[in-house]
Every structure is written in C-alpha cells, then in structure tokens.
Amino acid sequence: MTEFLFWLYPAYIKSYLSTISKDDADALRFSLLNGSLCPAQKKDMEVVIRFYAAHSFLLELRTGIGLTGEITPETPELHS
C-alpha cells in the first residue's frame, strides 16, 4: 500500500469504523471473534481489515459511487 493509505487508515478510516453502530447480532459476532483470537491473530485481523478498508476507499474514489449517492439502503444489489 502507498504511504498515503498507511496514514489514511489510522487517521480516518479506523476512527470512522469505530463510530458505526452495530445491532445486537453484529455486536455479538464482533465480541465472539475478539474473544476467541490470540494476540497474533488479532494483529493479523487488523492487517486484513486495514487492507480491505483502504482498498474499498480507493474503489469508491475510482467509481465515484459513494460520491454520487448511487448506493442507498434500497439498492437491491446490497440485499442479495
């Protein structure tokens, strides 16, 4: 990843992800996963999340979908 993405994830993306509210089922899954991983696995999981979050950000920039508002909760593709 570029140095920009290494900066972007902790400065913006990670803090944003921590503010997203979770329903009870999601909160349970996050808790179960967090409690079952050893420290090395937690570090690996953080690297995987950083990779996908940063590349999702780049994909949005390339496609502009998030900027144009084309994805809405009513978009059928999101529910399949």
Contacts in CASP RR format, 6 or more apart in sequence:
PFRMAT RR
TARGET T0000
AUTHOR 0000-0000-0000
METHOD contacts of the structure
MODEL  1
MTEFLFWLYPAYIKSYLSTISKDDADALRFSLLNGSLCPAQKKDMEVVIR
FYAAHSFLLELRTGIGLTGEITPETPELHS
1 51 0 8 1.000
1 54 0 8 1.000
5 54 0 8 1.000
5 57 0 8 1.000
5 58 0 8 1.000
8 54 0 8 1.000
8 57 0 8 1.000
9 50 0 8 1.000
9 53 0 8 1.000
9 54 0 8 1.000
13 50 0 8 1.000
13 53 0 8 1.000
13 54 0 8 1.000
13 57 0 8 1.000
14 50 0 8 1.000
14 53 0 8 1.000
17 49 0 8 1.000
17 53 0 8 1.000
22 30 0 8 1.000
33 45 0 8 1.000
34 42 0 8 1.000
37 45 0 8 1.000
60 66 0 8 1.000
60 67 0 8 1.000
65 71 0 8 1.000
71 78 0 8 1.000
END
